Amino acid sequence: MNTVEAMAVVLFESVHDSLRAEDILERARLTYRAIVKPRELGSDCGVAIRLKIEDIPFFMDLVSDRSIQVKGIFHQVDGEWRQMQPPVGG
Amino acid sequence: MTLYFDSAATSFPKPPPVIEAVTAALSSLMGNPGRSPGRAVERELFRTREAIAALFGIRQSARIVFTLNATSAINMALFGLLREGDRVITTSMEHNAVVRPLVRLRETRGISVEIVRGSDEGFIDPSDIARALDRPARLIVMNHASNVCGAWNEIAEVGRIAHEHDCLFMLDASQSAGVIPIDVERDRIDLMACSGHKNLLGPSGTGICYLAPGIDIDPLIFGGTGSASDRETMPEVLPERFEAGTLNFHGLIGLGAAARFIMETGIQTIFDAEIALAKEMRDRFSMIGGLEIAGPVSSGNRLPVFPIRCPGQDPAMLGNLLDELGIMTRTGLHCAPWAHRTIGTYPLGAVRISAGFLTPPEHIEMLGRTLETAVERLRA
């Protein structure tokens, strides 16, 4: 697995939820980057958050009790996007 | 030197952090919310939403929609909510921002509107609202404080009555937001409209519309949101559903700074200061012979907003003279003819003198002296 593959991309149900997630990530001092959602993951030109795969469990703990709706978490394996985590929250 | 006494129209001066935030946004903040790489603007707007949410006890800041002003918020709410045949209860103290949309909806959608009459002082008796609910109604819409005379109502009782009758409660908080503590859950508010540039102390061109969880209305404005662009319909999620088009983000960043200023100062501190200011102004005005003050007699339930007149004279005479003497006020009907009818100042209206939390205290004394001079001249 190369460096890119060690990263996960988190999609949200709304821009607002992605901003709330960013706020939580900053407070938790986790390294992340807001990115334009890769086209393969949807054609709605939304924003996604990229962070290390190893930080995903901690991230999910942080957002799970804040009613942030995560649409899905994806990572690339051999150039293909695969879903790591089904939608949660709501 | 001009003394500013038109705070009910828009607050002046603005807190220094607001000026600094807008200046910084204009000079160094790049991008357009939802439409530019990087998310500095979105994050600033998120901060504003969170600050507004904290101020009003709103748990989900996504339920706060940014608007241009209270009028656009009220239009969004009323046109988005009301349907053919709905019955609406409102009051005789409303601003045209509520009156005109309701009249239009009566003409175009056949809603019925029942008007609960306020007292001569401008207060609404919640028991009159309860009586109006002897038949089912979809919505109660009323202001918290009058833009004409500063009379403010205990809204928690209205919220309770509304919910007991399975009726929605919409508050026009244009004059009260930033001064009178509001908690949307305690006060049982389903929809709320506020302007950002009055007592919220933000820049003009800003406002909010709050929709409680479960309140589902149609958008009034359609267009790009920077999200879900592959769809030809508006997104379902808030706030984007109601925020088509580029927001006044420079102004809204200033509004966020204003909300934080209010939180840091303390809403109760601001409230106590404004009630004391209203009492001081009333005491000074009462000493001036030949001056008639309309609205509340006592100061406890009055914000510092005073419609004044010299009996038998056109208020425009007094307003113009004050203008010449360097006092900025607002003369006329203040976009609220119903309210002037209620407190007995229709059709001529009044000179409205209004102050706010940041009105310099020494200006009050200068106002009193100038007003005395003006009245003496008019009576001569």
Interface residues (C-beta under 8 A of the other chain):
Chain A: E13 S14 V15 H16 D17 L19 R20 E22 D23 A34 V36 G42 S43 D44 C45 G46 V47 S67
Chain B: G34 P37 G38 R39 E42 R43 F46 R49 E50 Q60 S61 A62 G226 S227 A228 S229 D230 R231 P235 V237 L238 P239 E240
